[in-house]
Amino acid sequence: MPSHRRIRSRGAHPRPLTLLVLTCSLLVTGALTGCSDDSGGSSASTATATVAPSARVSASFSGELPSAIASSAASKIASARASASAAVSSVAARASEFEASVSAEFERRSTAAKKALRGVEGQGNAMSEVTMSGLARAETGGVLAVLVRITNSTDSKASYAVRIDFEDAQHKVVETRYTGAEDLAPGKREQPIVFSHEPAEPRLTPRLAQAQRY
């Protein structure tokens, strides 16, 4: 009978809608993919939306942030180098001006002191009236320099001649420089500066060798 054929047909061949629901259920359970219904819509969009946030998170580490950091670091390094270069130039300029301001007077004092110390034996008669201290190399452009303090402790006007030896680590005299003060009133002080003309290395140590009052 025709009715029996229709019943067997439904049992042996499920309708497309039933297959669609069954297939979608299996695929969703297995997390494989979406599927389409008869209307042409797709459930794949739902699965894509679920994965999208992970894709966006991955994109945030695509190299854009490190590139920005590298650019910023390069800028800071360049700025630091420029500042360091300017600082070195500034120190060198100050040292040059510093030495130039005293060089003429230094040469005059040096010539007079060297002449006055000729024939003087031993350390001289004014060692107690002369002291000295080193100047920071940052203030002299890396040049070794000492500030000499000459104080007239007598009750009459006097002139002074001073000899300074620059020694190496073995106490060998590498360089000798002269300075002094002329017509210094009683109780007055002068502070000439003595520069070494030797290279910064090896380092030398200044020593007060002679001081003569005349």
Buried (B, 14 or more C-beta within 10 A) or exposed (E): EEEEEEEEEEEEEEEEEEEBEEEBEEBBEEEEEBBEEEEEEBBEEEBEEEEEEEEEEEEEEEEEEEEEEEEEEEEEEEEEEEEEEEEEEEBEEBBEEBBEEBEEEBEEBBEBBBEBBEEBEEEBBBBEBBBBEEBEBEEBBEBBBBEBBBBBEEEEEBBBBBBBBBBBEEEEEBBEBBBBBBEBEEEEEBBBBBBBEBEEEEEBEBBBBBBBBB
